[in-house]
């Protein structure tokens, strides 16, 4: 028995659900990134893959190394929250606003940082 899997985005149905499309280009998730304190907008015409972009963020680029770890922590929490939000949408039909996603990410990041959670510990 084979299970057919539709690879098209289940929220908008306009693009294949790749890592880049899901975490960076999806209209909903782009709004969440932009609503963050970083007001981040990933260039749609960028040729860099998500993994290469994440690696550059982890190395403190394009920001200073001083803020690089804090930004990387936020990016990791944001990606996790986006993934959970996607799954909640698909499997529980849960609706949430892009700003609420950002607020959850920011709260989780602060709790992790203040609670002693460190990227270096992993």
N, C-alpha and C positions, 0 to 999 in steps of 0.2 A: 504494500500500500504506500503510495506517495502522497505527501502533503504539499500542495501548491502554496507557495508563499508569494504574496504580492509585494514587490520591492518599492512600490510607489508610496510616497508619503500619505499616511492615512488621515492626516489633519487637513491638508489642502489638495492633495492629489495632483500636484503639478511637477514633481521631480522624483527621481529615484532616491530612496532613502540611504544615502551613503553617510559616512561619518561627517564629512564636510557639510553636506546638505542639511543633515539633521542638527548638528551643533552650531553651525555658523551661518548658513544661508536661509534656513527656514524663516518665513516671515515672523512667526510667533517668537522663535528663539532670538532672532535679530533684535526684536523689540525688547526682549529681556536683557540681552547684553547691553543695549543702548541705555536702558533704564538704570543700569548699575552706576555706582559712583565713578567707574572708569569711563562711562559713556562710550563704550567700545563699539566700533563698527569695523567688521572685517571686510576688506575690499572684495567685492564680488568678482573682479577680474584677476584676483591674485592667483598666481600659479603655485604658490607654496601649499603643501599639504597640511592637514590639521596636525599630524604628528611632528612635522618640521617646525610649524608655528609654535606648538606646545614646547618643543625642545628649546626654541629661541627664548620663549618666556621663562623657562626654567633656568636659563643661563643669565637672566637679567636683561635681556635685550627685548625691545628697544629702549628699556628704561635702565636706570642705574642699578648696580648690584644691591645697593642699600634697600631699595624698594622691591627688587626682583623677587625675593622670597615671599613677601607679603602678597604681591600681585599673583605669583604662581599659586600660592595657597588659595586665593580667591578664585582663580581660574579653575583649579581642580574642584573646589566646592561647587562652583557654578556648573561645570560639566556634569557632575554627579546629580545635582538638583534638576538640571535639564533632562537627563536620562530618566530619573524617577518620574518627572512630570510627564514625559512621553509615555512611559509605561502606565501610569495612572490614567492617562487619557485613553489609551488603547484597551486596557483590561478592566478598568472600573468606570469608564466614561466620565471621569472627573474633569471638571473645567476649572481653570485657574488663570488669573491675569498674568501677563508678562511681568508686571511690577511685583506681584506677589511671589513669583519665582525668584526674582532678584532679591527680594527681602529675605526669603528663606535661605538663599545662598549666603548673603551677607551675615545673617544671624549665625548660621552654622559655622562659617569661617571664623567669626569673632569668638564663638564658644570654643572652637578647636584651638585657636591661637591662645586665648586666655586660659584655657584648660590645660595648657602644656603640650598640646598636639603640635608636633614639629615634623616638617617634611624630612628633616635629617634623621629622625628616629625610625623611618621606614626604609 
